[in-house]
Amino acid sequence: MALKSNSSDGRTRSSIQIFIVVGLCCFFYILGAWQRSGFGKGDSIALEISKSGADCNIVPSLNFETHHGGEVESINESESKPKVFEPCHPRYTDYTPCQDQRRAMTFPRESMNYRERHCPPEEEKLHCLIPAPKGYVTPFPWPKSRDYVPYANAPYKSLTVEKAIQNWIQYEGNVFRFPGGGTQFPQGADKYIDQLASVIPIKNGTVRTALDTGCGVASWGAYLWSRNVIAMSFAPRDSHEAQVQFALERGVPAVIGVLGTIKMPYASRAFDMAHCSRCLIPWGANDGRYMIEVDRVLRPGGYWVLSGPPINWKTNYKAWQRPKEELQEEQRKIEEIANLLCWEKKSEKGEIAVWQKKVNDESCRARRDDSRANFCKSSDADDVWYKKMEGCITPYPEVAGGELKAFPERLYAIPPRISSGSIPGVSAESYQEDSNKWKKHVNAYKKINRLLDSGRYRNIMDMNAGFGGFAAAIQSSKLWVMNVVPTLADKNTLGVIYERGLIGIYHDWCEAFSTYPRTYDLIHADGLFSLYKDKCNIEEILLEMDRILRPEGAIIIRDEVDEIIKVKKIVGGMRWDTKMVDHEDGPLVPEKILVAVKQYWVASGNSTSS
């Protein structure tokens, strides 16, 4: 039986419009009632409020009437009207600027170059608001969203036909259902993970971060989350329509990406485990370039899982309909490269093989004299943004920096990159101060927005993550945070974020992020606009935030008052409802907070409707 969504195309106003009447604090109360109702229907919320009565005195320690000084007084709102941003055409509802299908086809197909990031030039950028599809509804809360996605949010059925026998996805009336199956785990992801757990220490917190290459609809990552393991899943935007979009609608961490010609946007030694389940990546090709790149991002002692061809080719070559000689040679190359990388095979059972990377260079003495072992000369293995993938092996760090603790202890332990002094100017003391600061900030956020730890926000974007202090302070089994370290940041901290047991990615916010529209429930930006001041157009960053934020999603921007004022004026024409808040230490602190909620509106023919 199909699940009912309570949706009504005749809705004339959203919960955001109620916000305009009752104020920001009441609005967050309303969102709480909306979350219980399931799908953010403004009229039903109004009825809920009228029955229960809302106590809006939820921010007694914060002053919403901020005191900015002369900067605000100099702005005459009547003389300086904000620019109004019009909706984009409905055909752009799923627009991914840097992975646009039409632009991609103009690039070479060799080594998947055309599936990599190719962002539009300035004259081709859209300066309009990406609409949600008609009938869009708020996703189910986690963990229900793991198994069910409203059809209206991603109305693409091709995978239900193409992967019908593999139990990936099923269409049931007004929802898609995800049974947890996959090409390599027809009995379900849970049983498949049980097989891995018999070899890999998944249960005790040793393995916390994982990378899933060619993830499909990310069922592997979805079921790992219930075991306290967080996976960064990626797949290209290709002929398998909406793979990553389905993953994101389910509430699973994922980005659009591919192993092609450039390095992955992750720090070296980041992941405890990497995984490929029939991901169609030619691991033995190009002298093992892709395995070498996995080795770069795999921490010492980490695990690599390969399931599907060519593993156990002797038994399966007929079922795979491939020549056994071809499969035999493919596996031979993989084994050869694994030995060169100093990976030890821990298990090969059925179609699953597991290797473990050695913990230090002393365990790999044999390869020092191997003429095939070409080691990278660059001292910065984390300099990866748009850098060509190399065929050289990333050496082990000269200074190990101490043992990486099991999760959750590692969340607040001093990360090895800090204790080893690998990040100039950062000591254990300054790192601890940063952690304490973010605990204080998040406590203040929870007074502004009572929904932060309610389950309302499953996926959060931190656009300028630093050491991941915000994500650590808000840590909950109900949500995950995509920690972005801007390429312009003063310090490269992404490795620290992973050592804390969190996930993240490098990105330049002068470009669009590698994700679909309506990806995140909440976006946090600390000091982002000060960082990008005079680097690129603030308007374009805000339009990108709007693109990746869900309707009725929330935004928290923390910055210097001058930057907040600029932002507030621009978003005045963007269908956001905003409120400025003083720093928790009082109105004299020049740092302010802008809290916003994106209004509900959808595409409707050639126009949009609320």
MARRODREN-471508 format. One line per 3 residues: for each residue x negated, y negated, z negated of C-alpha. Coordinates in nm, 4 decimals. Each point is the difference from the previous one (the first is absolute). Example, Ala and Ser with C-alpha at 12.3 -4.5 7.8 and 13.67 -1.06 7.14 Angstrom:
# MARRODREN-471508
-1.2300 0.4500 -0.7800; -0.1370 -0.3440 0.0660 .
# end
This chain:
# MARRODREN-471508
0.0000 0.0000 0.0000; -0.1303 -0.3450 0.0909; -0.0618 -0.2481 -0.2783 .
0.2247 -0.3065 -0.0042; -0.1701 -0.3385 0.0009; 0.2792 -0.2332 -0.1170 .
-0.0989 -0.2233 0.2933; 0.2416 -0.2426 0.1637; -0.0824 -0.1816 0.3199 .
0.2585 -0.2603 -0.0943; -0.2044 -0.1341 -0.2915; 0.0173 -0.3788 0.0106 .
-0.2524 -0.0864 -0.2646; -0.2905 0.1643 -0.1791; -0.1139 0.0043 -0.3575 .
-0.2477 -0.2686 0.0981; 0.2829 -0.2436 0.0632; 0.1276 0.0600 -0.3505 .
-0.3498 -0.0943 -0.1154; 0.0517 -0.3476 0.1416; 0.2951 -0.0456 -0.2354 .
-0.1207 0.1568 -0.3222; -0.3727 -0.0738 0.0188; -0.3142 0.2128 0.0162 .
0.0244 0.1723 -0.3374; 0.3574 0.1082 0.0638; -0.1033 0.1187 0.3428 .
-0.2409 0.2515 -0.1413; 0.2754 0.1208 -0.2319; 0.2191 0.0382 0.3069 .
-0.2701 0.1994 0.1769; 0.0008 0.2374 -0.2954; 0.3740 0.0565 0.0394 .
-0.0485 0.0329 0.3750; -0.2663 0.2659 -0.0496; 0.2393 0.2089 -0.2060 .
0.2648 -0.0314 0.2700; -0.2402 0.1346 0.2575; 0.0013 -0.2333 0.2970 .
-0.0110 -0.3731 -0.0792; 0.3539 -0.1013 0.0824; 0.0598 -0.3603 -0.0995 .
0.3772 0.0191 -0.0485; -0.0169 0.3040 -0.2269; -0.2688 -0.1702 -0.2067 .
0.2110 -0.3073 -0.0471; 0.2722 0.2237 -0.1415; -0.2544 0.1692 -0.2262 .
-0.1187 -0.3355 -0.1314; 0.3499 -0.1289 -0.0630; 0.0810 0.3135 -0.2020 .
-0.3137 0.0146 -0.2100; -0.1155 -0.3583 -0.0299; -0.3664 -0.0692 0.0567 .
-0.2323 -0.1172 -0.2718; -0.2364 -0.2211 0.1965; -0.2215 -0.0963 -0.2905 .
-0.2733 0.2410 0.1048; -0.2927 -0.2377 0.0281; -0.0152 -0.1831 -0.3325 .
-0.3787 -0.0419 0.0078; -0.0264 -0.1320 0.3559; 0.0967 -0.3435 0.1259 .
0.1620 0.0129 0.3422; -0.0082 -0.3782 0.0308; -0.3700 -0.0204 0.0695 .
-0.2095 -0.3076 -0.0679; -0.2337 -0.0412 0.2963; -0.1230 -0.3532 -0.0337 .
-0.0186 -0.2486 0.2846; -0.0240 0.2553 0.2814; 0.3689 0.0864 -0.0084 .
0.1164 -0.3551 -0.0470; -0.1691 -0.0963 0.3261; 0.2235 0.2314 0.2021 .
0.3248 -0.1506 0.1168; 0.2218 0.2950 0.0862; 0.2518 -0.2137 0.1890 .
-0.2687 -0.1411 0.2292; -0.1862 0.3265 0.0496; 0.2457 0.2728 0.0938 .
-0.1446 0.3502 0.0247; -0.0306 0.1607 0.3410; 0.2791 0.2528 0.0501 .
-0.1188 0.3384 0.1279; 0.2468 0.1674 0.2330; 0.0577 0.3763 0.0134 .
-0.1921 0.1968 0.2604; 0.1937 0.1904 0.2633; 0.1513 0.3269 -0.1355 .
-0.2396 0.2001 0.2198; -0.2759 -0.0946 -0.2464; 0.1597 0.1714 -0.3026 .
-0.2890 0.2519 -0.0172; -0.2727 -0.2271 0.1371; -0.3565 0.0862 -0.0994 .
-0.2113 -0.2826 0.1473; -0.3411 0.1714 -0.0020; 0.1347 0.3396 0.1123 .
0.2461 -0.1215 0.2611; 0.0754 0.2808 0.2444; -0.0054 -0.2131 0.3132 .
-0.3305 -0.1644 -0.0867; -0.1513 0.3343 -0.1035; 0.0489 0.1473 0.3471 .
-0.2373 -0.2608 0.1459; -0.2978 0.1354 -0.1974; -0.2180 0.3063 0.0757 .
0.1324 0.3371 -0.1096; -0.3451 0.1378 -0.0662; -0.0531 0.0895 -0.3678 .
0.3482 -0.1325 -0.0845; -0.1133 -0.3583 0.0497; 0.3455 -0.1025 0.1213 .
0.1565 0.1177 -0.3278; -0.2280 -0.2208 -0.2103; 0.0678 -0.3575 -0.1124 .
0.0361 -0.2448 0.2895; 0.1513 -0.3207 -0.1327; 0.1732 -0.2569 0.2215 .
-0.1853 -0.3191 0.0968; 0.1190 -0.3253 -0.1519; 0.2243 -0.0901 0.2935 .
0.1869 0.3330 -0.0248; 0.0709 -0.0052 -0.3740; 0.3632 -0.0147 -0.1051 .
0.1000 -0.2928 -0.2185; 0.3408 0.1334 -0.0959; 0.1501 0.2216 -0.2699 .
0.0122 0.3741 0.0712; 0.3620 0.1156 -0.0513; 0.1090 0.3163 -0.1740 .
0.2064 0.2354 0.2189; 0.3758 -0.0322 -0.0118; 0.1366 0.2066 -0.2871 .
-0.3278 -0.0067 -0.1946; 0.0423 0.1100 -0.3615; -0.2313 0.0058 -0.2973 .
-0.1902 0.3299 -0.0265; 0.0822 0.2489 -0.2719; -0.2091 -0.0283 -0.3162 .
-0.2860 0.2417 -0.0587; 0.0061 0.3011 -0.0210; 0.3210 0.0229 0.2044 .
-0.1612 -0.1992 0.2807; -0.2631 0.2710 0.0394; 0.2703 0.2270 0.1427 .
0.2530 -0.2398 0.1541; -0.0289 -0.3046 0.2289; 0.3020 -0.1983 0.1242 .
0.0383 0.0550 0.3741; 0.0678 -0.3703 0.0637; -0.3465 -0.0950 -0.1282 .
-0.1896 0.2074 0.2588; 0.2552 0.1187 0.2576; -0.2272 0.2378 0.1925 .
0.0978 0.3631 0.0488; -0.2770 0.1313 0.2260; -0.1929 0.1625 -0.2852 .
0.3108 0.1884 -0.1132; -0.0026 0.1741 0.3379; -0.3737 0.0269 0.0605 .
-0.0791 0.1313 -0.3489; 0.3257 0.1851 -0.0617; -0.1573 0.3420 -0.0575 .
-0.2750 -0.1442 -0.2198; 0.2331 -0.1366 -0.2669; -0.1365 -0.3557 0.0111 .
0.3192 -0.1979 0.0183; 0.3735 0.0597 0.0415; 0.2786 -0.2386 0.0984 .
0.3061 0.0241 -0.2252; 0.2665 -0.2572 0.0794; -0.1153 -0.3357 -0.1309 .
-0.3354 0.1158 -0.1376; -0.3142 0.1859 0.0965; -0.0987 0.2804 -0.2357 .
-0.3626 0.1014 -0.0493; -0.0133 0.3628 -0.1216; -0.3738 -0.0262 -0.0733 .
-0.1052 0.2253 0.2835; -0.2798 -0.0440 0.2477; -0.1661 0.1757 0.2896 .
-0.2453 0.1688 -0.2364; 0.2303 0.0376 -0.2998; 0.3317 0.1450 0.1178 .
0.0757 0.1117 -0.3579; -0.0278 -0.3585 -0.1179; -0.2698 -0.2426 -0.1109 .
0.0222 0.1073 -0.3645; -0.0988 0.3602 0.0712; -0.2708 -0.1181 0.2357 .
-0.1432 -0.2263 -0.2722; 0.0150 0.2931 -0.2421; -0.2309 0.1861 0.2378 .
-0.2424 -0.2923 0.0032; 0.0184 -0.0300 -0.3803; -0.1324 0.3557 -0.0329 .
-0.3317 -0.1337 0.1381; 0.0072 -0.3761 -0.0664; 0.0417 -0.1479 -0.3535 .
0.3196 -0.1908 0.0749; 0.1663 0.0455 -0.3399; -0.2569 -0.1486 -0.2385 .
-0.0476 -0.3486 0.1484; -0.3357 0.0765 0.1635; 0.1653 -0.0491 0.3373 .
0.2016 -0.3214 -0.0017; -0.0463 -0.1688 0.3416; 0.0528 0.1777 0.3307 .
-0.0216 -0.0832 0.3698; 0.2429 0.1630 0.2427; -0.1152 -0.0347 0.3607 .
0.2719 0.0392 0.2613; 0.2645 0.0143 -0.2713; 0.3237 0.0502 0.1967 .
0.2831 -0.1114 -0.2295; -0.2379 0.0285 -0.3002; 0.1746 0.2833 -0.1859 .
-0.3378 0.1142 -0.1351; -0.0565 -0.3391 -0.1604; 0.3628 -0.0189 -0.1153 .
-0.0259 0.3226 -0.1976; -0.3481 -0.0740 -0.1335; 0.1400 -0.3136 -0.1663 .
0.2062 0.2118 -0.2402; -0.3314 0.1594 -0.1056; -0.1579 -0.3364 -0.0792 .
-0.2128 0.0002 0.3164; 0.0359 -0.3024 0.2293; -0.0643 0.0495 0.3711 .
-0.0851 -0.2573 0.2644; 0.1726 0.1427 0.3070; -0.0430 -0.1208 0.3547 .
0.1040 0.0881 0.3525; 0.0015 -0.1948 0.3261; 0.3031 -0.1653 0.1463 .
0.0373 0.2534 0.2802; 0.2490 0.2172 0.1848; 0.1201 0.1548 -0.3273 .
0.2348 -0.2866 -0.0614; 0.0104 -0.1581 -0.3461; -0.2259 0.2429 -0.1918 .
-0.1612 -0.2623 -0.2221; 0.3219 -0.2010 -0.0094; 0.1808 0.3008 -0.1471 .
-0.2802 0.0456 -0.2536; 0.0330 -0.3611 -0.1123; 0.3795 0.0165 -0.0150 .
-0.0430 0.3011 -0.2292; -0.2147 -0.2154 -0.2285; -0.3248 0.1845 0.0758 .
-0.3315 -0.1898 0.0425; -0.0849 -0.0092 0.3704; -0.1458 -0.2251 0.2687 .
-0.0170 0.0115 0.3774; -0.3467 0.1239 0.0856; -0.2105 0.2423 0.1998 .
-0.3469 0.1463 0.0071; -0.1297 -0.1528 0.3199; -0.3006 -0.2208 0.0698 .
-0.0122 -0.2244 -0.3086; -0.0574 0.0871 -0.3638; 0.2904 0.0586 -0.2331 .
0.0835 -0.3101 -0.2109; -0.0892 0.1696 -0.3288; -0.2961 -0.0217 -0.2330 .
-0.2694 0.2657 -0.0048; 0.0342 0.2711 -0.2681; 0.3671 -0.0953 -0.0448 .
0.2022 0.3208 0.0178; -0.0046 0.3064 -0.2218; 0.1550 0.2091 0.2761 .
0.0533 -0.0292 0.3772; 0.2507 0.2085 0.1925; 0.0888 0.0972 0.3563 .
0.2986 0.2231 0.0652; 0.0058 0.0675 0.3741; -0.0776 -0.3689 0.0485 .
-0.1332 0.0559 0.3553; -0.3287 -0.1773 -0.0738; -0.2934 0.1504 0.1965 .
-0.2250 0.0440 -0.3027; -0.2841 0.1670 0.1874; -0.0099 -0.2498 0.2870 .
-0.2507 -0.2860 0.0422; -0.2562 0.1737 -0.2207; 0.2445 0.0080 -0.2912 .
0.0548 -0.3762 -0.0102; 0.3399 0.0317 -0.1694; -0.1252 0.2435 -0.2639 .
-0.2907 -0.2362 -0.0662; 0.2486 -0.2849 -0.0538; 0.2027 0.2161 -0.2399 .
-0.3251 0.0721 -0.1835; -0.0571 -0.3762 -0.0378; 0.3319 -0.0531 -0.1794 .
-0.0132 0.3244 -0.2013; -0.1503 -0.0351 -0.3461; -0.2783 0.2345 -0.1132 .
0.1686 0.3164 -0.1217; 0.3112 -0.0721 0.2070; 0.1922 0.2532 0.2064 .
0.0898 0.0270 0.3688; 0.2970 0.2129 0.1042; 0.0535 0.1162 0.3581 .
0.3066 0.2091 0.0747; 0.1056 0.1233 0.3415; -0.2102 0.0509 0.3125 .
-0.2702 0.1204 0.0190; 0.0068 0.1519 -0.3512; 0.0526 0.3786 0.0113 .
-0.0008 -0.0084 0.3798; -0.0480 0.3776 0.0247; 0.3496 0.0568 -0.1348 .
0.1790 -0.2968 0.1491; -0.1408 -0.0681 0.3466; 0.2950 0.1682 0.1721 .
0.2599 -0.1929 -0.2011; -0.1874 -0.3234 0.0726; -0.0160 0.0932 0.3694 .
-0.3645 -0.0948 0.0249; -0.3022 0.2016 0.1167; -0.1729 0.1648 -0.2946 .
-0.3443 -0.0968 0.1381; 0.1009 -0.3672 -0.0059; 0.1270 0.0220 -0.3582 .
-0.3078 0.1938 -0.1105; -0.2286 -0.2709 0.1368; 0.2125 -0.2718 -0.1607 .
-0.0338 0.1588 -0.3424; -0.3710 0.0643 0.0515; -0.0567 -0.3723 0.0604 .
0.2014 -0.0948 -0.3086; -0.1990 0.2438 -0.2173; -0.3273 -0.1327 0.1388 .
0.0883 -0.3634 -0.0700; 0.1288 0.0864 -0.3480; -0.3344 0.1607 -0.0830 .
-0.1848 -0.3048 0.1285; 0.2179 -0.2229 -0.2189; -0.0803 0.2217 -0.2974 .
0.3590 0.1187 -0.0452; 0.0415 0.3384 -0.1621; 0.2877 0.2177 0.1142 .
0.2012 0.0928 -0.3080; 0.2788 0.1967 0.1620; 0.1463 0.1222 0.3281 .
0.3316 0.1751 -0.0363; 0.2602 0.0332 0.2705; -0.0119 -0.3203 0.2019 .
-0.1399 -0.2148 -0.2851; -0.3701 -0.0741 -0.0501; -0.1397 -0.2135 -0.2822 .
-0.3458 -0.1547 -0.0200; -0.1581 -0.1932 -0.2885; -0.2527 -0.2782 0.0447 .
-0.3092 0.0465 -0.2178; -0.0187 -0.2287 -0.3022; -0.3413 -0.1530 0.0673 .
-0.2942 -0.0157 0.2374; -0.2000 0.2484 -0.2076; 0.2493 0.2670 0.1050 .
-0.0732 -0.0756 0.3664; -0.3773 0.0306 0.0205; 0.0138 0.2390 0.2947 .
0.1418 -0.2602 0.2357; -0.2772 -0.2505 -0.0687; -0.2260 0.1854 0.2422 .
0.2761 0.0722 0.2497; -0.0654 -0.1984 0.3167; 0.3745 -0.0131 0.0713 .
0.0671 -0.1922 -0.3229; 0.0075 -0.3636 0.1086; 0.0510 -0.2245 -0.3048 .
0.1481 -0.3486 0.0206; -0.2508 -0.2800 -0.0509; 0.2498 -0.2670 -0.1037 .
0.0094 -0.0681 -0.3716; 0.3698 -0.0866 0.0067; 0.2146 0.3048 0.0704 .
0.3101 -0.2094 -0.0742; -0.0498 -0.2471 0.2848; 0.2646 0.1612 0.2189 .
0.2500 -0.2572 0.1288; 0.0067 0.0431 0.3805; -0.3408 0.1686 -0.0157 .
-0.0698 0.2821 0.2423; 0.0007 0.3492 -0.1433; -0.3566 0.1274 -0.0299 .
-0.1445 0.3443 0.0454; -0.2249 -0.0398 -0.3028; 0.0511 0.1495 -0.3457 .
0.0676 -0.2373 -0.2891; -0.2642 0.0698 -0.2663; 0.0929 0.0646 -0.3615 .
-0.0260 -0.3140 -0.2167; -0.3450 -0.0585 -0.1452; 0.1530 -0.0901 -0.3359 .
0.2852 0.2335 -0.0934; 0.1444 -0.2200 -0.2732; 0.1386 0.2669 -0.2285 .
0.2678 0.2640 0.0185; 0.3414 -0.0713 0.1470; 0.2567 0.0828 -0.2656 .
0.3208 0.1921 0.0568; 0.3252 -0.1895 0.0468; 0.1599 -0.1747 -0.1862 .
-0.3078 -0.0692 -0.2157; -0.1831 -0.1442 0.3008; 0.2656 -0.2709 0.0435 .
-0.1526 -0.2105 -0.2794; -0.3458 0.1574 -0.0347; -0.2953 -0.1977 0.1358 .
-0.0290 0.1091 0.3656; -0.3394 0.1404 0.1094; -0.0498 -0.2831 0.2509 .
0.0292 -0.2480 -0.2862; -0.2179 0.1908 -0.2477; -0.2700 0.0501 0.2646 .
-0.0094 -0.3721 0.0829; 0.0927 0.0654 0.3643; 0.2178 -0.3134 0.0178 .
-0.2155 -0.3111 -0.0534; 0.1187 -0.2323 -0.2734; 0.2424 0.2484 -0.1550 .
-0.0707 0.1500 -0.3418; 0.1946 0.2473 -0.2089; 0.1068 -0.2919 -0.2202 .
0.1315 -0.2151 0.2875; 0.1797 0.3024 0.1424; 0.1688 0.0620 -0.3333 .
0.0986 -0.3656 -0.0221; 0.1618 0.0301 0.3412; 0.1984 0.3055 -0.1142 .
0.1219 -0.1805 -0.3104; 0.0959 -0.3058 0.2054; 0.2196 0.2092 0.2270 .
0.1713 0.1718 -0.2895; 0.0949 -0.3472 -0.1195; 0.1144 -0.1121 0.3458 .
0.2129 0.3105 0.0555; 0.1640 -0.0399 -0.3394; 0.0978 -0.3511 0.1078 .
0.1289 0.1307 0.3347; 0.2231 0.2479 -0.1823; 0.1617 -0.2881 -0.1879 .
0.0727 -0.1734 0.3304; 0.1124 0.3150 0.1806; 0.1469 0.2715 -0.2203 .
0.0148 0.2400 0.2947; -0.3767 0.0483 0.0288; -0.0032 0.3333 -0.1826 .
0.3609 0.0997 0.0595; -0.0538 0.2175 0.3070; 0.1350 -0.2749 0.2269 .
-0.3438 -0.0549 0.1557; -0.1530 0.3205 0.1323; -0.2756 -0.1492 0.2112 .
-0.1884 -0.3207 -0.0713; -0.2555 -0.1892 0.2058; -0.2783 -0.1902 -0.1797 .
-0.1416 -0.2210 0.2736; -0.3158 -0.1055 -0.1857; -0.0603 0.2805 -0.2443 .
-0.3411 -0.0777 -0.1505; -0.0832 0.2897 -0.2325; 0.3554 0.1351 0.0116 .
0.0878 -0.1537 -0.3362; 0.3572 -0.0795 0.1017; 0.0595 0.3571 0.1203 .
-0.1574 0.1478 -0.3133; 0.2102 -0.2193 -0.2288; 0.3229 0.0872 0.1814 .
-0.0906 0.3702 0.0336; 0.3091 0.2200 -0.0111; 0.1156 0.3348 0.1348 .
0.2869 -0.1926 0.1627; -0.2155 -0.2045 0.2383; -0.3291 -0.0303 0.1868 .
-0.2024 -0.3013 0.1089; -0.1820 -0.0560 0.3279; -0.3060 -0.1945 -0.1157 .
-0.1353 -0.2148 0.2834; -0.3527 -0.1375 -0.0164; -0.0204 -0.2834 0.2545 .
-0.3029 0.0022 0.2258; -0.0579 -0.3615 -0.1113; -0.0161 0.0909 -0.3708 .
-0.3093 -0.1130 -0.1890; -0.0569 0.3493 -0.1394; 0.0569 0.3382 0.1609 .
0.2036 0.1717 -0.2700; 0.1893 0.2713 0.1898; -0.2342 0.2720 -0.1252 .
0.0772 -0.1030 -0.3587; 0.3727 0.0225 0.0720; -0.0390 0.3612 0.1128 .
-0.2207 0.0838 -0.2971; 0.2901 -0.1123 -0.2186; 0.2239 0.2586 0.1660 .
0.1864 -0.2555 0.2117; 0.0220 -0.0324 0.3776; -0.0640 -0.2900 0.2326 .
-0.1302 -0.1227 0.3318; -0.2072 -0.2750 0.1613; 0.1880 -0.2593 0.2020 .
-0.0316 -0.3483 0.1472; 0.3242 -0.1912 -0.0618; -0.0591 -0.2143 0.3083 .
0.1362 0.3095 0.1768; 0.3068 0.2184 -0.0454; -0.0155 0.2954 -0.2358 .
0.0089 0.3567 0.1391; 0.3523 0.0767 -0.1085; 0.3601 -0.0142 0.1132 .
0.2430 -0.2773 -0.0945; 0.1879 0.0335 -0.3318; -0.2725 0.2119 -0.1562 .
-0.0377 -0.1462 -0.3505; 0.2477 -0.0652 -0.2796; -0.2201 -0.2610 -0.1692 .
-0.2999 -0.2047 0.1139; -0.2536 -0.1552 -0.2383; -0.2510 -0.2619 0.1135 .
-0.2538 -0.1395 -0.2454; -0.2190 -0.2815 0.1295; 0.0588 0.1151 0.3571 .
0.0841 -0.3401 0.1446; -0.2965 -0.1640 -0.1675; -0.2187 0.2752 0.1488 .
0.1357 -0.0518 0.3522; 0.0121 -0.3788 -0.0194; -0.1277 -0.1369 0.3327 .
-0.0690 0.3566 0.1228; 0.3264 0.0582 0.1844; 0.3579 -0.1228 0.0138 .
0.1828 0.0375 -0.3331; 0.3260 0.0167 0.1924; -0.1156 0.3190 0.1759 .
-0.0934 0.1669 -0.3297; 0.3436 -0.0805 -0.1415; 0.1751 0.1309 0.3118 .
-0.1975 0.3231 -0.0370; 0.1057 0.0244 -0.3642; 0.3597 -0.0426 0.1130 .
-0.0442 0.2697 0.2664; -0.1242 0.2658 -0.2397; 0.2368 -0.0852 -0.2890 .
0.3354 0.1735 -0.0272; 0.3220 -0.2019 -0.0043; 0.0692 -0.0903 -0.3652 .
-0.3629 0.0752 -0.0818; -0.1909 -0.2219 -0.2432; -0.3162 -0.2088 0.0311 .
-0.2378 -0.1299 -0.2681; -0.2564 -0.2562 0.1162; -0.2579 -0.1245 -0.2527 .
-0.2260 -0.2832 0.1117; -0.1154 -0.3542 -0.0565; 0.2861 -0.2499 -0.0061 .
-0.1065 -0.1705 0.3259; 0.0180 0.3284 0.1901; 0.3282 0.0997 -0.1652 .
0.1580 -0.3292 0.1121; -0.1096 0.0589 0.3605; 0.1390 0.3527 -0.0098 .
0.3269 -0.1073 -0.1586; 0.0642 -0.2512 0.2742; -0.0629 0.2504 0.2813 .
0.2175 0.2739 -0.1510; 0.2796 -0.2521 -0.0352; 0.0804 0.0884 0.3614 .
-0.0447 0.3778 -0.0350; 0.3151 0.1314 -0.1704; -0.1795 0.0453 -0.3326 .
0.1459 -0.1169 -0.3292; -0.2821 -0.1373 -0.2131; -0.0785 -0.1342 -0.3438 .
-0.3233 -0.1416 -0.1405; -0.1173 0.1152 -0.3407; -0.2713 -0.1317 -0.2279 .
-0.3029 0.2058 -0.0972; 0.0694 0.2048 -0.3131; -0.2480 -0.2185 -0.1893 .
0.2084 -0.3107 0.0583; 0.0774 -0.2801 0.2458; -0.3442 -0.1619 -0.0194 .
-0.1710 0.2948 0.1706; -0.0405 -0.0937 0.3693; 0.0745 0.3562 0.1121 .
0.3709 0.0534 0.0717; 0.2230 0.2886 0.1008; 0.2495 0.0005 0.2846 .
0.2664 0.2685 -0.0345; 0.2129 0.0766 0.3045; 0.2580 0.2441 0.1297 .
0.0576 0.0701 0.3675; 0.3626 -0.0384 0.0967; 0.1960 0.2854 0.1545 .
0.0672 -0.0509 0.3709; 0.0013 0.2308 0.2997; -0.0067 -0.0049 0.3784 .
0.3379 -0.0256 0.1646; 0.0025 0.0140 0.3782; -0.2113 -0.2934 0.1119 .
0.0331 -0.1742 -0.3359; -0.0153 0.0791 -0.3705; 0.2474 0.0155 -0.2838 .
-0.0158 -0.0105 -0.3771 .
# end
